[in-house]
Amino acid sequence: MPEEGSIKRILIDITAPTDMELNFIAKELLSLEGIKKVKIKVDEVEEDIKHLSVEILGNDLQPEKIEDKILELGLALHGIDELEVEK
């Protein structure tokens, strides 16, 4: 049976309300098991939303748990732009 790799890095595209603090989003994501670092870049700001690129680093990341947390926070997930897996 082949050895499985684990997800070490995910880059996602989300939108958030303009009044939601980036620090709040980062800390909420960091609360998930396996996440060691969260980096958020603001790509664009519109009237009442901002488009964000969120880079998540860690060990054995679980995309479905990350998606659940994003939706729980009231954010919109537009997709996974990059994914990195290591053995």
C-alpha positions in Angstrom: 0.0 0.0 0.0 1.5 3.4 -0.9 2.5 5.8 1.8 0.0 8.7 2.1 1.2 12.3 2.4 -0.2 14.9 4.6 -1.4 18.4 3.7 1.1 21.0 4.9 0.0 24.2 3.1 -3.3 25.5 1.7 -3.9 28.8 -0.1 -7.6 29.7 -0.1 -9.6 32.6 -1.6 -12.3 34.0 0.7 -14.4 37.1 1.1 -15.2 38.8 4.4 -17.1 41.8 5.5 -15.0 45.0 5.5 -15.6 45.5 9.2 -14.2 42.0 10.2 -10.7 42.3 11.6 -8.0 40.2 9.9 -6.5 39.4 13.3 -9.9 37.8 14.4 -10.0 35.6 11.3 -6.4 34.5 11.8 -6.8 33.6 15.4 -10.0 31.7 14.7 -8.2 29.6 12.1 -5.2 29.1 14.4 -7.6 27.5 16.9 -8.0 24.5 14.6 -5.9 21.4 15.3 -2.7 21.1 13.2 -2.6 24.8 12.1 0.7 26.4 12.9 0.6 29.6 10.9 -2.0 31.8 9.1 -1.0 34.6 6.7 -3.7 36.8 5.2 -3.4 39.2 2.3 -6.0 41.7 1.2 -6.4 41.4 -2.5 -9.2 43.9 -3.0 -11.7 46.0 -1.0 -15.1 46.8 -2.3 -17.9 48.8 -0.6 -18.8 46.2 2.0 -16.6 43.2 1.4 -12.9 42.4 1.1 -11.3 39.7 -1.0 -8.6 37.8 0.9 -5.9 35.3 0.1 -5.4 33.1 3.2 -2.3 30.9 3.4 -2.5 28.2 6.1 0.5 26.2 7.2 0.7 23.2 9.5 0.7 19.5 9.9 -1.9 17.2 8.5 -4.3 20.0 7.6 -7.9 19.1 7.2 -9.5 21.2 4.4 -13.1 20.2 5.4 -12.5 21.5 9.0 -11.0 24.7 7.7 -14.0 25.1 5.4 -16.4 24.5 8.3 -14.7 27.2 10.4 -14.8 29.7 7.5 -18.5 29.2 7.0 -19.1 29.3 10.8 -17.4 32.7 10.8 -19.8 33.9 8.1 -17.1 34.2 5.4 -17.5 33.0 1.8 -15.1 30.4 0.5 -14.4 30.8 -3.2 -11.9 28.0 -3.6 -8.6 26.4 -2.8 -6.0 28.0 -5.1 -3.0 25.9 -3.9 -2.4 22.8 -1.9 0.9 21.3 -0.8 1.3 17.7 0.4 4.4 16.1 1.8 5.3 12.6 3.0 
